Amino acid sequence: MHGIIGKRIIGTVTAVLTAVCAMTAALPASQAAYKQEEYLTWSQLDERWGQTPMDSTTVRSSGCLITSLAIMIMDSGSLDDAAMKNLKIEKAEDFNPGVLANGYTDIGGFGSGGYIKSWLDIQKLVPSVKWGFDSNLKSVESKIKVTETNADGEEVTKEVVDKTKVAAEVQSLISKGWYLIARVNTAYGGWHWVYIRGVSGDDIYMSDPASTNPLLYEVYPDGLQGEYWALNGKNPPRSDYTPPEQFQPYVEIEIVTPPKTVYNYGEELDLSACVVKRKGKNYIGDEWEDEPVLITEAENIEHSVYFEPNYAGDYTLNIWTETDYYEYGSTTLTLTVSQPVGEYYLTNGCKSAVYSSELGGDPIMTIGDGCALTVTECVGKLGHIKSDTFTGWADVSRMTRLISSSQREKGDIDNDGYVDKYDLAQLNIYLKEKDSLPDGISMLTAAETEAADMNSDGKVDEADLIAMLEAIQ
């Protein structure tokens, strides 16, 4: 048996094993995920053991067979005290394909290129695993004709493997107590080994060192090449196989402590208090949850926001993450730069609502074209109007902010250098609307009001109107 195994692997496998095992890892995985034990998804590419030596190669490059064997040891319950002692580990949780590879290295079990010199060596490491035989499935030669529609819409007939016969033969071997490690037909040819878990209908379920998808025909449409190795374990295989539950992995991000969300005009962005955490379900069906972490210190969470402190409005904080199993999760938070405080006025037929509080809600009144007001506090787009007799919050986002206002001559309300009928018209409008508007809202800006106070008595009334008439005449 030693000579047969050695000759076969030296003559055929060594030259192609590294390339095939690496390339099969690039095969597209199904979007489906299945609830399963973690060891059933062990990958030769796992960074925890991928660089473990196997003579002149590594588990990552050539470890599909050693990984399949490690899975078989776990699935058959063969990792007992004797095996752990031989493998130099203290508990079952320490076992993995890298540990098994080290065990083979310790006993000189690898030949050049990482092939296993003798299947009988497994009993030196894991006594409960017994080598059975190396054979070929007869059923893989059985073909059936199927008619399919190609990309051009034409019907074509081709020969494909008879999955029913293959499934029956594999099931027969499992029912006789054999665990199987078999070769599959990859898109690149060559050799690649997988562990056969069981059969359900025509479907064959596997553990593939290059994929987490357990459905053999989804990953390898051409199925098995034929060769398989049969072994016994401490416990017999399950002849009545139950396929694993299918589910959708996911990841979510929760904002545990939001950052400051409303900023004064000109205030810089501050995310230092923002705390987030992730939770989800991974590719083997286990639910998990991370500890909360500051967003500015999170290693696996990204965030971005365009934020201009000198431009009032809403900004979107985007937070996202991606897991090792390619699930994507994101959330957003709105950050608001409040309107600047100061003097505002309405023009061009615009209207603006006034509310009783900074929370908005139902407006208590609406002001229109020409109205002016001064706000000393802003929350978002609402500015606080406050006087001795009135308080309200106006939507100043629809108003024009008065950036600067030069001092004007008495009577020259529109600041055109003349006291004329246009100034008189503005004063008339102010006096007409004065009693209908609450204190704090006016038809004149502060500079215009000062110019309209012809007699400088601190108020604008009919006496100023008469004084303006006299000035014009």
C-alpha atoms as one frame of an Amber mdcrd trajectory, in Angstrom:
protein
   0.000   0.000   0.000   2.862   2.372   0.775   4.330   1.826  -2.686   1.003
   2.228  -4.484   0.145   5.504  -2.755   3.651   6.893  -3.138   3.938   6.021
  -6.827   0.523   7.395  -7.706   1.056  10.746  -5.977   4.653  11.242  -7.070
   3.880  10.420 -10.683   0.666  12.393 -11.104  -0.098  14.769  -8.286   3.039
  16.641  -7.318   3.327  18.698 -10.497  -0.246  19.959 -10.426  -1.433  19.802
  -6.817  -0.225  23.259  -5.812  -1.810  24.999  -8.801  -5.123  23.137  -8.621
  -5.658  23.615  -4.886  -4.929  27.328  -5.162  -7.144  27.810  -8.223 -10.121
  25.949  -6.831 -10.228  28.525  -4.051 -11.095  31.091  -6.715 -14.199  29.213
  -7.791 -17.345  31.318  -7.225 -19.150  30.377  -4.021 -22.921  30.196  -3.821
 -24.731  33.087  -2.191 -26.434  30.538   0.044 -25.078  29.765   3.499 -25.677
  26.714   5.646 -25.829  26.239   9.394 -23.007  23.850  10.223 -20.223  23.095
  12.641 -17.170  25.290  12.211 -14.823  22.389  11.518 -16.953  21.396   8.508
 -15.912  24.664   6.852 -12.186  24.417   7.511 -10.264  25.881   4.592  -6.734
  25.167   3.470  -6.491  28.934   2.843  -7.177  29.882   6.460  -4.474  32.262
   7.664  -4.369  30.471  11.019  -2.711  27.418   9.444  -2.325  28.124   5.724
   1.446  28.629   5.990   2.038  25.382   7.936   4.796  23.446   6.096   4.169
  20.171   4.276   7.683  19.206   3.200   8.471  21.675   0.359   4.965  23.166
   0.214   2.285  24.449   2.611  -1.272  23.672   3.668  -2.456  26.710   1.713
  -0.839  25.579  -1.518  -1.307  21.812  -1.364  -3.357  21.000   1.721  -6.745
  19.999   0.297  -6.179  16.360   1.253  -4.771  17.026   4.749  -7.648  19.477
   5.412 -10.248  16.927   4.259  -8.663  14.321   6.527  -8.743  16.710   9.501
 -12.458  17.286   8.903 -13.053  13.530   8.680 -11.264  13.012  12.021 -13.567
  15.527  13.705 -16.751  14.335  11.989 -16.119  10.719  12.971 -15.426  11.592
  16.617 -11.942  10.087  16.300 -10.020  12.856  18.081  -9.657  11.037  21.394
  -7.087  11.341  24.196  -4.600   9.102  22.386  -4.818  11.194  19.236  -4.393
  14.477  21.126  -1.336  13.085  22.903   0.206  12.023  19.588  -0.577  15.424
  18.059   0.808  17.273  21.094  -2.348  19.193  21.947  -4.185  19.375  25.252
  -7.781  19.799  24.150  -9.954  19.182  21.091 -10.386  22.915  20.481  -6.688
  23.107  19.609  -6.999  20.694  16.680  -7.036  21.939  13.066  -5.486  21.062
   9.680  -2.238  22.772  10.659  -1.906  20.570  13.764  -2.458  17.467  11.634
   0.119  18.667   9.103   2.651  19.179  11.912   1.895  15.667  13.150   2.725
  14.198   9.751   5.917  16.262   9.619   6.962  14.932  13.031   6.700  11.319
  11.842   8.229  11.994   8.419   4.881  11.377   6.774   5.222  13.854   3.867
   7.139  13.238   0.687   8.415  15.840  -1.766   5.602  18.202  -2.774   3.601
  17.423   0.359   2.123  14.063  -0.603   1.237  11.545   2.136   3.739   8.708
   1.905   1.470   6.070   3.428  -2.172   6.105   4.432  -1.287   3.732   7.244
   0.540   6.605   8.957  -2.795   8.092  10.015  -3.096   5.341  12.621   0.191
   6.493  14.199  -1.392   9.907  14.815  -5.106   9.117  15.232  -5.422   5.439
  16.201  -9.228   5.421  15.874  -9.018   6.164  12.130  -8.398   3.030  10.071
  -7.302   3.060   6.431  -9.646   1.048   4.245  -8.943   1.134   0.538  -8.367
   3.314  -2.527 -10.830   2.706  -5.346 -12.878   4.330  -8.117 -16.604   4.974
  -8.402 -18.006   2.986 -11.311 -21.090   5.193 -11.555 -19.184   8.304 -12.733
 -18.810   6.636 -16.149 -22.589   6.402 -16.496 -23.931   9.290 -18.606 -27.384
  10.473 -19.563 -28.473  12.815 -22.352 -30.156  16.100 -21.502 -31.515  18.859
 -23.723 -30.827  22.461 -22.736 -31.289  25.907 -24.266 -28.023  27.712 -24.956
 -27.295  31.446 -24.862 -28.523  31.828 -28.451 -31.884  30.283 -27.588 -31.077
  27.052 -29.418 -31.772  23.621 -27.965 -28.652  21.499 -27.568 -28.278  17.922
 -26.382 -25.317  16.872 -24.300 -24.187  14.041 -22.081 -23.929  14.619 -18.330
 -23.146  12.435 -15.359 -26.036  10.334 -14.047 -26.321  11.921 -10.602 -28.831
   9.342  -9.420 -26.411   6.468  -9.950 -23.486   8.352  -8.414 -25.570   9.243
  -5.362 -26.662   5.636  -4.965 -23.103   4.326  -5.098 -21.808   6.901  -2.631
 -24.741   6.209  -0.301 -24.031   2.485  -0.463 -20.438   3.017   0.680 -21.512
   5.307   3.534 -24.170   2.785   4.636 -21.420   0.165   4.893 -19.592   2.370
   7.405 -17.033   4.073   5.182 -15.993   7.712   5.407 -15.021   9.015   1.973
 -12.467  11.533   0.752 -12.912  11.929  -2.990 -11.481  13.752  -5.993 -13.649
  16.280  -7.844 -13.667  17.553 -11.415 -12.465  21.147 -11.206 -12.701  23.749
 -13.945  -8.921  23.595 -14.227  -8.424  19.851 -14.356  -5.891  18.215 -12.055
  -6.475  16.933  -8.537  -8.542  18.348  -5.706  -9.868  16.433  -2.720 -13.027
  16.985  -0.673 -14.610  15.210   2.277 -18.002  13.614   1.539 -20.508  14.326
   4.311 -23.584  12.538   3.013 -26.248  12.113   0.340 -29.774  13.522   0.084
 -31.686  12.511  -3.007 -29.345  13.095  -5.943 -27.386  15.752  -4.059 -23.987
  15.013  -2.576 -22.936  17.163   0.389 -19.261  17.801   1.060 -16.745  19.792
   3.041 -14.505  21.493   0.512 -11.139  22.953   1.640 -11.643  25.649  -1.023
 -15.313  26.576  -0.514 -17.918  26.863   2.259 -20.707  25.675  -0.058 -21.545
  22.060   0.876 -23.430  21.223  -2.353 -20.911  19.397  -4.514 -22.630  19.937
  -7.861 -23.052  23.673  -7.265 -19.294  24.119  -6.890 -18.219  21.348  -9.271
 -20.941  20.852 -11.930 -19.076  17.878 -13.443 -19.085  16.109 -10.101 -16.599
  13.505  -8.917 -13.610  12.298 -10.934 -14.081   8.795  -9.608 -11.204   8.084
  -7.237 -11.975   7.989  -3.528 -10.322   6.834  -0.326 -12.382   4.942   2.225
 -11.673   5.068   5.966 -13.278   3.956   9.201 -13.584   6.209  12.247 -14.331
   5.808  15.919 -18.039   6.283  15.191 -19.805   5.099  12.029 -21.003   7.687
   9.507 -24.638   8.787   9.465 -26.303   6.753   6.739 -29.498   8.853   6.955
 -28.077  12.284   6.162 -29.975  15.478   6.992 -28.900  18.440   4.833 -27.817
  21.522   6.787 -30.279  24.353   7.272 -29.938  27.119   4.719 -29.960  30.752
   5.860 -28.760  34.236   4.931 -25.710  35.614   6.760 -25.910  39.264   7.687
 -24.190  42.043   9.595 -25.796  45.092  11.176 -24.344  48.279  12.655 -26.010
  49.911  15.622 -25.228  53.448  16.774 -25.097  52.962  20.542 -24.194  56.554
  21.403 -24.837  59.070  18.646 -22.435  61.944  18.138 -23.459  65.585  18.330
 -26.020  65.881  15.557 -26.908  69.598  15.578 -24.079  72.077  15.075 -24.002
  75.826  15.337 -23.036  77.613  12.191 -19.226  77.504  11.901 -18.809  74.701
  14.484 -16.434  71.921  13.443 -17.519  68.280  13.148 -17.041  66.184  16.308
 -17.469  62.390  16.209 -15.386  61.677  19.308 -18.395  60.607  21.390 -19.950
  58.320  18.752 -20.086  54.669  19.878 -21.108  51.865  17.504 -21.266  48.087
  17.565 -21.788  45.263  15.084 -23.896  42.137  15.291 -25.035  39.516  12.849
 -25.005  35.886  11.775 -21.867  34.397  10.249 -21.420  31.942   7.392 -21.902
  28.882   9.632 -25.074  30.219  11.253 -23.714  31.432  14.591 -25.104  34.705
  15.888 -22.453  37.108  17.163 -22.172  40.584  18.645 -19.125  42.833  19.032
 -18.386  45.012  22.031 -19.308  48.694  21.533 -16.413  50.794  20.269 -15.731
  54.425  19.427 -16.241  54.961  15.717 -12.947  56.816  15.548 -11.132  53.734
  16.897 -13.058  50.935  15.174 -10.822  48.711  13.036 -13.582  46.976  11.096
 -16.027  49.864  10.651 -15.628  52.668   8.131 -17.362  56.030   8.027 -17.497
  59.089   5.805 -19.325  62.408   5.685 -19.078  65.575   3.651 -19.430  68.305
   6.255 -19.173  72.053   5.697 -19.497  73.970   8.984 -20.003  77.291   7.189
 -22.851  76.049   5.046 -26.147  75.442   6.808 -28.062  72.272   5.982 -28.242
  68.524   6.545 -25.285  66.190   6.056 -25.315  62.398   5.967 -22.876  60.413
   8.099 -22.399  57.046   6.352 -21.234  54.102   8.474 -20.531  50.703   6.956
 -18.720  47.409   7.454 -17.940  44.221   5.565 -17.289  40.840   7.147 -14.820
  38.140   6.203 -17.749  36.253   4.667 -18.584  39.192   2.362 -21.744  40.396
   4.072 -22.225  44.159   3.972 -23.996  46.284   6.558 -24.504  50.015   6.784
 -26.422  52.748   8.528 -26.684  56.515   8.266 -27.166  59.442  10.605 -28.201
  62.986   9.732 -26.004  65.809  10.991 -27.334  69.354  10.798 -25.489  72.638
  10.600 -27.896  75.234  11.948 -28.587  78.491  10.175 -26.394  81.342  11.429
 -27.869  83.809  13.880 -28.583  87.331  12.698 -31.110  89.293  10.700 -33.261
  87.736   7.951 -35.894  88.987   5.536 -38.277  87.527   2.944 -38.291  88.554
  -0.713 -39.823  87.641  -4.065 -43.181  86.498  -2.780 -41.692  83.880  -0.436
 -43.455  82.739   2.708 -42.114  81.174   5.874 -43.753  79.279   8.730 -43.373
  80.244  12.376 -43.616  77.536  15.071 -44.094  77.580  18.805 -40.898  75.583
  19.496 -37.661  74.437  17.886 -39.293  71.037  17.312 -41.536  72.439  14.604
 -44.905  70.768  14.289 -47.969  72.774  13.283 -47.150  76.418  12.421 -48.708
  79.111  14.563 -48.526  81.657  11.747 -47.087  82.327   8.309 -45.150  85.451
   7.353 -44.732  86.731   3.817 -42.836  88.953   1.424 -40.999  91.878   3.053
 -41.058  90.615   6.622 -37.829  90.944   8.590 -36.703  89.480  11.897 -33.626
  88.983  14.056 -32.793  85.581  15.566 -30.280  85.068  18.377 -30.408  81.244
  18.366 -30.821  78.662  15.599 -31.590  74.950  15.767 -31.288  73.520  12.297
 -33.329  75.676   9.948 -35.425  77.262  12.707 -34.399  80.591  14.209 -35.630
  81.852  17.581 -37.601  85.113  17.532 -37.868  86.524  21.025 -39.297  89.756
  22.382 -41.107  90.959  25.505 -44.484  89.900  24.128 -43.751  87.130  21.609
 -41.564  84.064  21.099 -41.497  81.788  18.087 -39.288  79.794  15.772 -39.229
  80.840  12.123 -38.044  78.728   9.201 -35.182  80.996   8.156 -33.931  78.547
   5.505 -36.405  80.156   3.104 -35.277  83.682   4.030 -32.371  85.886   2.972
 -29.755  86.592   5.586 -28.692  90.213   5.897 -24.905  89.975   5.840 -24.184
  93.646   6.494 -26.175  96.853   6.800 -24.581 100.277   6.483 -25.876 103.254
   8.448 -28.424 105.308   6.532 -29.461 108.946   6.483 -32.749 109.756   8.200
 -35.639 109.013   5.873 -33.534 107.126   3.298 -35.041 103.738   4.109 -33.989
 102.045   0.858 -30.498 103.559   1.091 -30.497 104.947  -2.457 -29.236 108.355
  -1.413 -32.625 110.099  -1.607 -35.642 110.599   0.652 -38.502 110.150  -1.782
 -41.826 108.500  -2.457 -40.269 105.024  -2.406 -39.161 105.506   1.179 -42.594
 106.879   1.981 -44.222 103.783   0.490 -42.056 101.497   2.634 -42.939 103.456
   5.752 -46.641 103.263   4.899 -46.436  99.477   4.538 -44.619  99.195   7.868
 -47.269 101.263   9.685 -50.100  99.376   7.998 -48.739  95.931   9.014 -47.321
  96.971  12.367 -50.327  96.079  14.459 -50.951  92.738  12.675 -47.425  91.415
  13.228 -46.141  90.235  16.607 -43.354  92.076  18.331 -40.068  90.809  16.855
 -41.348  90.561  13.278 -41.397  93.696  11.188 -41.696  94.987   7.637 -38.413
  96.845   8.129 -34.929  95.664   9.009 -33.123  97.182  11.985 -31.198  99.617
   9.751 -34.356 100.535   7.852 -36.230 101.070  11.141 -33.510 103.406  12.375
 -33.697 105.385   9.121 -37.507 105.541   9.367 -37.320 107.046  12.880 -37.286
 110.584  11.525 -37.576 112.320  14.936 -35.168 109.918  16.668 -37.564 109.175
  19.515 -36.876 105.436  19.421 -40.120 104.433  17.747 -41.624 104.564  14.258
 -45.146 105.993  14.085 -47.365 108.532  12.349 -45.140 111.384  13.562 -42.317
 109.973  11.449 -44.665 109.669   8.482 -45.525 113.406   8.764 -41.837 114.288
   9.110 -41.004 112.282   5.992 -43.799 114.006   4.028 -42.382 117.362   5.024
 -38.875 116.283   4.015 -40.044 115.173   0.585 -42.003 118.427  -0.020
